[in-house]
Amino acid sequence: MSIDSILPVGTVVKLSSADRRVVIMGILPVVEDKTYDYIGVVYPEGYMGRESTVVFMEENIETVFCLGFSDIERQQFISELSEAVENG
């Protein structure tokens, strides 16, 4: 996944392996020593406890229904994240 293509938190997606839509609530989560592209929760319920979260990779996204909020603060975060990845 390219850092520049990271979807914003709040984006609603349909995963190829799921019947329900998912809202992205975080990026690059580490679960059991594995880094995923995203962590999300089922739409429309949202967070209902740890068991309601799902981790997934960009290639698992079948459809993007709605993009989350993006502003200068997010753009700065993406820029800093990109720099951190480049510097290892």
C-alpha positions as CSV (number, residue, x, y, z in Angstrom):
1,M,0.0,0.0,0.0
2,S,1.3,3.4,-0.9
3,I,1.1,5.9,2.0
4,D,-0.4,8.5,-0.4
5,S,-3.3,6.2,-1.1
6,I,-4.3,5.6,2.5
7,L,-8.0,6.2,2.9
8,P,-9.1,8.6,5.7
9,V,-10.6,7.5,9.0
10,G,-14.4,7.5,8.6
11,T,-14.3,6.0,5.1
12,V,-17.1,3.5,4.5
13,V,-16.0,0.4,2.5
14,K,-17.3,-3.0,1.4
15,L,-14.8,-5.8,1.8
16,S,-14.7,-8.6,-0.7
17,S,-14.9,-11.2,2.2
18,A,-17.9,-9.6,4.0
19,D,-21.6,-9.0,3.6
20,R,-21.7,-5.8,5.6
21,R,-20.0,-2.4,5.1
22,V,-17.1,-1.3,7.4
23,V,-16.1,2.1,8.7
24,I,-12.3,2.6,8.8
25,M,-11.4,3.7,12.4
26,G,-7.6,3.4,12.1
27,I,-4.6,2.8,9.9
28,L,-1.7,0.5,10.2
29,P,-2.8,-1.4,13.3
30,V,-0.6,-4.1,14.6
31,V,-2.5,-7.2,15.7
32,E,-0.6,-10.2,17.0
33,D,2.7,-8.9,15.6
34,K,1.2,-8.4,12.1
35,T,0.7,-5.0,10.6
36,Y,-2.5,-4.5,8.6
37,D,-3.5,-1.5,6.4
38,Y,-6.7,-0.8,8.3
39,I,-8.9,-1.5,11.3
40,G,-12.6,-0.9,11.1
41,V,-16.0,-1.5,12.6
42,V,-19.2,-2.8,11.1
43,Y,-21.5,-0.1,9.7
44,P,-23.9,1.2,11.0
45,E,-23.4,0.0,14.5
46,G,-19.8,1.0,15.0
47,Y,-17.7,0.0,17.9
48,M,-19.5,-2.5,20.1
49,G,-16.4,-3.9,21.8
50,R,-13.1,-5.4,20.7
51,E,-14.8,-8.3,19.0
52,S,-16.7,-5.9,16.7
53,T,-13.4,-4.8,15.0
54,V,-12.0,-6.1,11.8
55,V,-8.5,-5.7,10.4
56,F,-7.9,-5.8,6.7
57,M,-5.6,-5.0,3.8
58,E,-6.2,-2.5,1.0
59,E,-6.6,-5.3,-1.5
60,N,-9.6,-6.6,0.5
61,I,-11.6,-3.5,-0.3
62,E,-14.2,-4.1,-3.0
63,T,-16.0,-0.8,-3.0
64,V,-15.6,2.6,-1.4
65,F,-19.0,4.1,-0.5
66,C,-18.0,7.3,1.2
67,L,-14.7,9.0,1.9
68,G,-13.9,10.1,5.5
69,F,-13.0,13.7,6.4
70,S,-9.7,15.0,5.2
71,D,-8.1,18.4,6.0
72,I,-4.7,20.0,6.5
73,E,-4.1,18.1,9.7
74,R,-4.6,14.7,8.0
75,Q,-2.4,15.9,5.1
76,Q,0.4,16.7,7.5
77,F,0.0,13.3,9.2
78,I,0.3,11.5,5.9
79,S,3.3,13.6,5.0
80,E,5.0,12.7,8.4
81,L,4.0,9.1,8.1
82,S,5.5,8.9,4.6
83,E,8.7,10.5,5.8
84,A,8.9,8.0,8.7
85,V,8.4,5.0,6.4
86,E,11.1,6.3,4.0
87,N,13.6,6.7,6.9
88,G,12.9,3.3,8.2
